[in-house]
Amino acid sequence: MKIYSCETHIGHALDMFVATEKEVPIMEKVEEEEKLSTKCSYCDEQATYIVANK
């Protein structure tokens, strides 16, 4: 599972990941070259973080 999140929705993304996957996620920053094309999973803002399991 991979969730893209902006600064505003990072708490929600972490909560949803734990509720769905039942494990602690890895949170990484979106690479600079990917920022322009990567949107938050919850709104139309640019994603700042990737919440994933591997």
C-alpha positions, 0 to 999 in steps of 0.5 A: 500500500502506498499513500501520497500525502500533503502536509495537511493530510499526513496525520490522516494518511498515517491513521488510514495506513495503520487501520488498513495494514495493521503495521507501522508505515514508513514515511518518506519525502517525495523526491523533488523531481516527482513533486510536480506530478504527484498529487495528495491522495485526499486533495489536489495539493502537491504530495509532500510525503509517501506513506508505505510499507516497503 
